[in-house]
Amino acid sequence: MMSQHRQYNFASTQYASCFTDIPTADAEKLRKDAVSYLDSFDKQSWYNDPVCSILNGEKLPTTPSNLWITKNSFSQPNGHQYYASPTQVASLLHHIQSYTSPYTDLRPSMRRIEQRLLSDYAGALIGNQCLDFGKQDGVTEMEESIMANSVERKLNDALFMDELDGKIDIVRKPIFVSCVSNFTNFLDLFRKTLRSLELGIPCVILGRSHTVQHSYRWTALLVDLMKEEKIDPGMVTYLSCQLEDIKYITANCVGSAGNLYTTCSRELAKSIKSTYPNTISSTGGPNTLFTAEWTNSVQDAMRLSATIECAGQCTALRHAVVPETVQLEDIEAVFNDLSHVTSPVDALKSSSFDGVFESHLGTSPPTLGYTKHATKDAYFRVGPAFPSAEDGELNEYWRKVVVDVTNSVPASSGNKLKLDNEFANLSKWLNRHQPISLAVNAKRSQVFDLGRTLFENTSLVVMTIGSTDKDDAPPAMTVQARPQDAECFGEFPPRKTMGEYTKYPVIIIPSSTPSYDSYYQTEYLKSRTLKDLDGTNCSSFVKEWLSNISDASTRGYCVELIRYLSDATKENPKRGFGAGRTALWGLQRPPMMEGLRTLVRCGASVSFDDLSSIFLLFYATNARSQVELSVDESNKKLLEILQKHDLDNHIFSVVVEGDEVLQHRLKNNEENYYNVVRVEASDDSKVGPFPLPGQFVSLYLPMGHIKSTMADDEEFVKYFGKSEKWLKMAS
């Protein structure tokens, strides 16, 4: 009987079963509580009770010379902060390096705390974020927290059960939580901090250079609530430190601490990971809206996508691809109806979420090449080429409404050759820049074909299909995703450079944060045999490959990977659970553009065992035709074993070449490679560690969802469910 403990791995049968008994949120009460909190808020309180470091449950104020003014997201003063003194920095560092968690399971007490945060203190959490970040609609975020937390609790339960069963180990070194400002209540407080604490993982919350107040306030509240539950106060630490001191602390904790979780720009993520290798970063990207028609409803969708939370949401529109007839004055007209708001508090009270804070000081506006709207605080640039930047990354212009518009879609849908070329170029651009979200709009009779072309040629986590001529299938926006409905969400950097930004991509929300630093127990893997593949749809040639793996733990790990893939693809895609839209989600193949492939490179000392776990993800699935195996010409032992497996008859391309030839080939054919994977040679004296399948697979294969804006869209399900982009086991 095959074990079913794989609930926490994305798209598994058991993962899907966690989307049950989802609680509903009382949005009206949440808003009422937030407004009540804001009406009674004393602005002086953040000056009288300054932000400061917290160590072992005690606040650490320091000398007046270290007292600074904090600023909100619009660079307006909003309180005081004590930066840690050198002595305090040393104490904080010592605690992180030496602290050992006394717990493995804090779920009952932490979930009592969580319930209080989601009810008694929800209004204050929403209100503080509104005041500090300027969030207009913190109510929706709190709704998402209440609902998605339910799924993630179940995932954590399953992870812990596997540890109790002796299958995995959860690493319980202190983790760093680098708070984001726009979604800190859901992402940082609940997903990262509470989900980690409840499985006994200490948390170190990092201060920020701005918008520090609201994340500090929830940290201080959490510490107080943990004291009431009599939890060791050393489990939560807050670093109110200058940036250089935070860098100093993290750099000196690389070996003694666990993962560092951050949500930030790619530029910042790259900088953090360069000094802290165990960084798990969520990074943005130029979210894109494509439309083949220029209708009023599409223009409304474009404006809302660009202005949501005053361009402060990770899925906010940055790039639009529109018909070639659209000119600069047409784009300016889109923003004529843009509404300015005087304050986020007023927006929250009036249930607004897309008002623009006029001429705020938070971010410098763009200059070169951009046009500012005559009367609104919005900027745009229109031209036939896709936007690019010298360093390869488009400036996000955080909190500023800035849209690059590519007016290149043929006005006549009959111009198929031009449209095909446009889609090929757009697909390449999307693969190069890897936005989080893509919205596709056209007439209902055309949009499925257009959408599937882009879906199959790219690897975006969030894709939405709308229409321009059907009332119950309104135009798609870039800002639509409800993870609690299995509209699974994640932020993946471009595949080829992923390792520069993150240890693993933020695989998918919902997920279990502790699973990112959990590993199989070696003895459990050694107990796995080919017999454990009975009942799966594993092919005979994969079993033959597995039988040639010499190390028992490596072979057992590969068996676990195949079991996961078999289970996750048994029904792939799966259907989402939302009522207002229709979603399909699951594991996917890499982009299917002709000639685009993943290159897997084996150097001179890479063994068959070293190669197997990565290679089997392709060899065992319908992604097998999209991989190219490059083997160093001096690696005779590996080449001899590969020859036995007759890869040519299994649609595999094997290239035997030295490093110099490979580098020349990659340089001349860069755009033909979706990913370049260099297999690491293991030390014979040590194998592993072996990460969980969901995390491991996310390094090499895409995952996510595609949805229709229409409820119960059976035509969409039938059409996109048949796409060859969905991962399947090879026969």
Residue pairs with C-beta under 8 A, 6 or more apart in sequence:
2 532
2 534
2 535
2 536
2 563
4 13
4 14
5 14
5 158
5 161
5 162
5 165
5 167
6 12
6 14
6 15
6 563
6 564
6 567
6 693
7 14
7 15
7 17
7 18
7 154
7 155
7 157
7 158
7 159
8 15
8 155
8 156
8 158
8 159
8 162
8 511
8 512
8 515
8 692
8 694
9 15
9 564
9 568
9 692
9 693
9 694
10 488
10 507
10 508
10 511
10 568
10 587
10 694
10 697
10 698
10 703
11 568
11 569
11 572
11 574
11 585
11 586
11 587
11 703
12 564
12 567
12 568
12 694
13 567
13 568
13 570
13 571
14 158
15 155
15 568
16 486
16 574
18 151
18 154
18 155
18 158
18 510
19 151
19 484
19 485
19 486
19 577
21 150
22 147
22 150
22 151
22 484
22 577
23 146
23 147
23 150
24 147
25 142
25 143
25 146
25 147
27 139
27 140
27 143
30 122
30 123
30 126
30 139
30 142
30 143
31 139
31 348
31 351
32 123
33 122
33 123
33 126
34 122
34 123
34 126
34 127
34 130
34 138
34 139
34 348
35 123
35 348
35 349
36 123
37 123
37 124
37 126
37 127
38 127
38 130
38 131
38 345
38 348
38 349
41 127
41 131
43 78
46 70
46 78
46 79
46 80
46 213
47 79
47 80
48 80
50 61
50 67
50 79
50 80
50 81
50 82
51 70
51 79
51 80
51 81
51 82
51 207
51 212
51 213
51 216
51 240
52 59
52 60
52 61
52 62
52 81
52 82
52 84
52 238
52 240
53 59
53 60
53 82
53 84
53 88
53 92
53 207
53 237
53 238
53 239
53 240
53 241
54 60
54 219
54 220
54 223
54 236
54 237
54 238
55 88
55 91
55 92
55 95
55 237
56 95
56 233
56 234
57 223
57 226
57 227
57 233
57 234
58 233
59 220
60 82
60 84
60 88
60 240
61 82
62 82
62 83
62 84
62 85
62 88
63 85
66 82
66 83
66 84
66 85
67 80
67 81
67 82
68 80
68 81
68 82
68 83
69 77
69 79
69 80
69 81
70 77
70 78
70 79
70 80
70 81
70 210
70 212
70 213
71 77
71 78
71 210
71 211
72 78
72 131
72 132
72 133
72 134
72 210
72 211
72 213
73 132
73 133
73 134
73 181
73 210
73 211
73 312
73 362
73 399
74 134
74 357
74 360
74 361
74 362
74 399
75 210
75 360
75 361
75 362
76 361
78 131
78 132
78 213
79 213
81 207
81 212
81 240
82 240
83 240
83 241
83 242
83 245
84 92
84 239
84 240
84 241
84 242
84 245
89 241
89 245
89 248
89 249
92 237
92 239
92 241
92 249
93 248
93 249
93 252
93 253
95 234
95 237
96 174
96 204
96 237
96 249
96 253
96 256
96 257
97 252
97 253
97 256
97 257
98 256
99 174
99 202
99 234
101 172
101 174
101 200
101 201
101 202
101 235
102 200
102 232
103 200
103 231
103 232
103 235
104 163
104 170
104 172
104 199
104 200
105 160
105 198
105 199
105 200
106 197
106 198
106 199
106 200
106 231
107 153
107 156
107 157
107 160
107 198
107 199
109 226
109 229
109 231
110 194
110 197
110 198
110 229
110 231
111 153
111 198
112 229
113 194
113 222
113 225
113 226
113 229
114 149
114 190
114 194
116 225
117 125
117 189
117 190
117 194
117 218
117 221
117 222
117 225
118 142
118 145
118 146
118 149
121 221
122 142
124 217
124 221
125 138
125 142
125 185
125 189
125 214
125 218
126 135
126 138
126 139
126 141
126 142
126 185
126 348
127 138
128 213
128 214
128 217
128 218
129 135
129 138
129 141
129 184
129 185
129 214
130 136
130 138
130 344
130 345
130 348
131 213
131 214
131 344
131 345
132 181
132 211
132 212
132 213
132 214
133 181
133 182
133 184
133 211
133 214
133 312
133 344
134 310
134 312
134 344
134 357
134 399
135 141
135 182
135 309
135 312
135 344
135 348
136 309
136 310
136 341
136 344
136 347
136 348
136 352
136 353
136 354
136 355
137 309
137 347
137 348
137 351
137 352
137 353
138 185
138 348
139 348
140 353
141 183
141 185
141 186
142 185
142 186
144 186
144 482
144 483
144 484
145 185
145 186
145 190
147 484
148 186
148 483
148 484
148 509
148 510
149 190
149 191
150 484
151 483
151 484
151 510
152 190
152 191
152 195
152 510
152 511
152 512
152 513
153 195
155 510
155 511
155 512
155 515
156 195
156 198
156 199
156 512
156 514
158 512
159 168
159 170
159 199
159 512
159 514
159 515
159 518
160 170
160 199
162 168
163 169
163 170
163 518
166 521
166 523
166 524
167 520
167 521
167 524
168 518
168 519
168 520
168 521
168 524
168 692
169 518
169 519
169 520
169 521
170 199
170 200
170 201
170 514
170 517
170 518
171 201
171 258
171 517
171 518
171 519
172 199
172 200
172 201
172 202
172 258
173 201
173 202
173 256
173 257
173 258
173 517
174 201
174 202
174 203
174 204
174 237
174 253
174 256
174 257
174 258
175 192
175 196
175 201
175 202
175 203
175 204
175 257
175 258
175 259
175 260
175 261
175 517
176 204
176 206
176 250
176 253
176 257
176 259
176 260
176 261
176 276
177 188
177 192
177 193
177 203
177 204
177 205
177 206
177 261
178 206
178 260
178 261
178 262
178 263
178 264
178 272
179 188
179 205
179 206
179 208
179 215
180 187
180 188
180 262
180 263
180 264
180 282
181 208
181 210
181 211
181 214
181 215
181 312
182 309
182 312
182 313
182 314
183 263
183 314
184 214
184 215
184 218
185 218
187 263
187 282
188 205
188 215
188 263
189 215
189 218
189 222
191 509
191 513
192 203
192 261
192 513
193 203
193 205
193 222
193 236
195 512
195 513
195 514
196 203
196 513
196 514
197 203
197 235
197 236
199 514
201 258
201 514
202 234
202 235
202 236
202 237
203 235
203 236
203 237
204 236
204 237
204 238
204 239
204 257
205 215
205 216
205 219
205 236
205 237
205 238
205 239
206 239
206 246
207 215
207 216
207 238
207 239
207 240
207 241
207 246
208 215
209 243
212 240
216 238
216 240
219 236
219 238
220 238
222 236
223 233
223 236
223 238
226 233
226 235
226 236
227 233
239 245
239 246
239 249
241 249
247 275
250 257
250 260
250 275
250 276
251 275
251 276
254 276
254 277
254 278
257 278
258 278
258 517
259 278
259 279
259 280
259 503
259 516
259 517
260 272
260 276
260 278
260 279
260 280
261 280
261 281
261 513
262 268
262 269
262 272
262 279
262 280
262 281
262 282
263 281
263 282
263 283
263 314
263 491
263 506
264 272
264 281
264 282
264 283
265 283
265 284
265 396
265 398
266 283
266 284
266 285
266 393
266 493
266 501
267 393
269 279
269 281
269 283
269 493
269 501
269 502
270 500
270 501
272 279
272 281
273 279
273 281
273 500
273 501
273 502
273 503
277 503
278 503
278 517
279 501
279 502
279 503
280 502
280 503
280 504
280 506
280 516
281 493
281 501
281 502
281 506
282 314
282 490
282 491
282 506
283 491
283 493
283 501
283 502
284 314
284 396
284 436
284 491
285 433
285 434
285 435
285 436
285 491
285 493
286 318
286 319
286 387
286 394
286 404
286 433
286 435
287 305
287 315
287 316
287 317
287 318
287 319
287 435
287 436
287 437
287 438
287 478
287 479
288 317
288 318
288 319
288 320
288 321
288 430
288 435
288 437
288 438
288 439
288 478
289 301
289 302
289 305
289 317
289 319
289 320
289 321
289 438
289 439
289 441
289 476
289 477
289 478
290 320
290 321
290 409
290 426
290 438
290 439
290 440
290 441
290 450
290 454
291 298
291 302
291 320
291 321
291 322
291 323
291 409
291 440
291 441
291 442
291 468
291 475
292 323
292 409
292 413
292 441
292 442
292 443
292 446
292 447
292 450
292 468
293 323
293 441
293 442
293 443
293 468
293 469
294 322
294 323
294 325
294 326
294 330
295 468
295 469
295 475
297 468
297 474
297 475
298 441
298 468
298 475
299 333
299 334
300 475
301 439
301 441
301 466
301 474
301 475
301 476
301 477
302 317
302 320
302 334
302 403
303 334
303 335
303 337
303 338
303 354
304 354
304 477
304 479
305 315
305 316
305 317
305 439
305 477
305 478
305 479
306 316
306 317
306 335
306 378
306 401
306 403
307 316
307 338
307 354
307 355
307 356
307 378
307 401
308 315
308 316
308 353
308 354
308 479
309 316
309 353
309 354
310 355
310 356
310 357
310 360
310 399
310 401
311 397
311 398
311 399
311 400
311 401
311 402
312 398
312 399
313 479
314 436
314 491
315 436
315 437
315 462
315 478
315 479
315 480
315 481
316 478
316 479
317 403
317 477
317 478
317 479
318 394
318 396
318 402
318 403
318 404
318 435
319 386
319 387
319 394
319 403
319 404
319 405
319 406
319 435
320 403
320 404
320 405
320 406
321 405
321 406
321 408
321 409
321 426
322 405
322 406
322 407
322 409
323 407
323 409
323 410
323 411
324 384
324 407
324 408
324 409
324 410
324 411
325 407
325 411
326 382
326 405
326 407
327 382
327 407
328 371
328 380
328 382
331 380
331 382
331 403
331 405
332 371
332 373
332 374
332 380
335 373
335 376
335 378
335 380
335 401
336 373
336 376
338 356
338 373
338 376
338 378
338 401
339 352
339 354
339 355
339 356
340 355
340 356
340 357
340 358
340 376
340 377
341 347
341 352
341 355
341 356
341 357
343 357
344 357
346 352
347 353
347 355
356 376
356 377
356 378
356 401
357 377
357 399
358 376
358 377
359 377
360 377
360 399
362 398
362 399
362 400
363 397
363 398
363 399
363 400
365 372
365 377
365 379
365 397
365 400
365 402
366 379
366 381
366 395
366 397
366 400
366 402
369 381
370 379
370 380
370 381
370 402
371 379
371 380
371 381
371 382
372 378
372 379
373 379
373 380
376 401
377 400
377 401
378 401
378 402
378 403
379 397
379 400
379 401
379 402
379 403
380 402
380 403
380 404
380 405
381 387
381 403
381 404
381 405
382 405
382 407
383 405
383 406
383 407
384 406
384 407
384 408
385 406
385 408
386 406
386 425
386 426
386 429
387 394
387 404
387 406
388 394
389 395
392 432
393 433
394 404
394 433
395 402
408 422
409 419
409 422
410 418
410 419
410 422
413 419
413 446
423 450
423 453
423 454
423 457
424 457
424 593
426 454
427 453
427 454
427 457
427 458
427 591
427 593
428 593
428 671
430 438
430 454
430 458
430 460
431 457
431 458
431 459
431 494
431 495
431 591
431 593
431 596
431 674
432 494
433 494
434 459
434 460
434 492
434 493
434 494
434 495
435 460
435 478
436 460
436 461
436 462
436 489
436 490
436 491
437 460
437 461
437 462
437 463
437 464
437 478
437 479
437 480
437 481
438 454
438 458
438 460
438 462
438 463
438 464
438 478
439 463
439 464
439 466
439 475
439 476
439 477
439 478
439 480
440 447
440 450
440 451
440 454
440 463
440 464
440 465
440 466
440 476
441 447
441 466
441 467
441 468
441 475
441 476
442 450
442 467
442 468
443 467
443 468
443 469
444 467
444 468
444 469
444 470
444 473
447 465
447 466
447 467
447 468
448 465
448 715
448 716
448 719
448 720
451 463
451 465
451 706
451 720
452 719
452 720
452 723
454 463
455 463
455 706
455 720
455 723
455 725
456 591
456 592
456 723
456 724
456 725
457 591
457 592
457 593
458 591
459 492
459 495
459 588
459 590
459 591
459 674
459 702
459 704
460 702
460 704
461 488
461 489
461 490
461 491
461 492
461 508
461 702
461 703
461 704
461 705
462 478
462 480
462 481
462 487
462 489
462 704
462 705
463 704
463 705
463 706
463 707
464 476
464 477
464 478
464 480
464 706
464 707
464 708
464 709
465 476
465 706
465 707
465 708
465 709
465 716
465 720
466 473
466 474
466 475
466 476
466 477
466 708
466 709
467 473
467 474
467 475
467 709
467 710
468 475
470 710
472 710
472 711
473 708
473 709
473 710
473 713
474 709
475 709
476 709
480 487
480 581
480 707
480 709
481 487
481 489
481 705
482 578
483 489
483 508
483 509
483 510
484 510
485 576
485 577
485 578
485 581
485 583
486 574
486 575
486 576
486 577
486 578
486 583
486 585
486 705
487 576
487 578
487 581
487 583
487 585
487 705
487 707
488 508
488 509
488 510
488 585
488 703
488 704
488 705
489 508
489 509
489 704
490 505
490 506
490 507
490 508
490 509
490 703
490 704
491 505
491 506
492 498
492 505
492 506
492 698
492 702
493 500
493 501
493 502
493 505
495 590
495 674
495 675
496 673
496 674
496 675
496 676
498 505
498 699
503 516
504 516
504 691
504 695
504 698
504 699
505 698
505 699
507 516
507 694
507 695
507 698
507 703
508 698
508 703
508 704
511 694
515 692
515 694
515 695
516 695
518 691
518 692
519 688
519 689
519 690
519 691
519 692
520 556
520 557
520 560
520 688
520 689
520 690
520 692
522 553
522 688
522 690
524 556
525 552
525 553
525 554
525 555
525 556
525 557
525 560
525 690
526 552
526 553
526 556
527 556
528 555
528 556
528 557
528 559
528 560
529 556
529 559
530 543
530 546
530 547
530 559
532 559
532 563
533 543
533 559
533 562
533 563
533 566
536 562
536 563
536 566
536 567
536 729
537 566
537 570
537 729
537 731
538 562
538 566
538 620
538 729
539 620
539 729
539 730
539 731
541 619
541 645
541 650
542 562
542 616
542 619
542 620
542 730
544 645
545 612
545 616
545 619
545 645
546 555
546 558
546 559
546 562
546 612
546 616
548 608
548 641
548 644
548 645
549 555
549 558
549 608
549 609
549 612
550 608
550 609
551 609
551 687
553 687
553 688
553 690
554 609
554 612
554 613
554 687
557 613
557 688
557 690
558 612
558 613
558 616
560 693
561 613
561 616
561 617
561 693
561 696
561 697
562 616
562 620
564 693
564 694
564 697
565 587
565 617
565 620
565 621
565 693
565 697
565 727
565 729
566 729
568 586
568 587
568 727
569 586
569 587
569 621
569 726
569 727
569 728
569 729
572 586
572 587
572 726
572 727
572 728
573 584
573 585
573 586
573 720
573 721
573 726
574 584
574 585
574 586
575 582
575 583
575 584
575 585
575 717
576 582
576 583
576 584
576 585
576 705
576 707
578 707
579 711
580 711
581 707
581 708
581 709
581 710
581 711
582 707
582 708
582 710
582 711
582 712
582 713
582 716
582 717
583 705
583 706
583 707
583 708
584 705
584 706
584 707
584 716
584 717
584 720
584 721
585 704
585 705
585 706
586 703
586 705
586 726
586 727
587 697
587 701
587 702
587 703
587 726
587 727
588 701
588 702
588 703
588 704
588 725
588 726
588 727
589 621
589 622
589 623
589 626
589 701
589 702
589 724
589 725
589 726
589 727
590 596
590 597
590 598
590 623
590 626
590 674
590 675
590 701
590 702
591 674
591 702
592 626
592 724
592 725
595 672
596 626
596 672
596 673
596 674
597 626
597 627
597 628
597 653
597 672
597 673
597 674
598 618
598 626
598 627
598 628
598 673
598 674
598 675
598 676
598 677
598 700
599 627
599 628
599 630
599 666
599 673
599 675
599 676
599 677
600 611
600 614
600 615
600 618
600 627
600 628
600 629
600 630
600 677
600 679
601 630
601 662
601 676
601 677
601 678
601 679
602 610
602 611
602 629
602 630
602 631
602 632
602 635
602 638
602 679
603 632
603 635
603 659
603 678
603 679
603 681
604 632
604 634
604 635
605 635
605 681
606 632
606 635
606 638
606 679
606 680
606 681
607 637
607 638
607 681
607 682
608 637
608 638
608 641
608 642
609 682
609 687
610 679
610 680
610 681
610 682
611 638
611 679
613 696
614 677
614 679
614 700
615 627
615 629
617 623
617 697
617 700
617 701
618 624
618 626
618 627
618 700
619 627
619 650
619 652
619 730
620 729
620 730
621 727
621 728
621 729
621 730
622 724
622 727
622 728
622 729
622 730
623 701
623 727
624 650
624 651
624 652
624 730
625 651
626 674
627 652
627 653
628 653
628 654
628 655
629 642
629 647
629 652
629 653
629 654
629 655
630 654
630 655
630 657
630 662
631 638
631 639
631 642
631 654
631 655
631 656
631 657
632 656
632 657
632 658
632 659
633 656
633 657
633 658
634 658
639 656
642 654
647 654
648 654
657 665
666 673
666 676
675 700
677 700
697 703
701 727
706 720
708 716
710 716
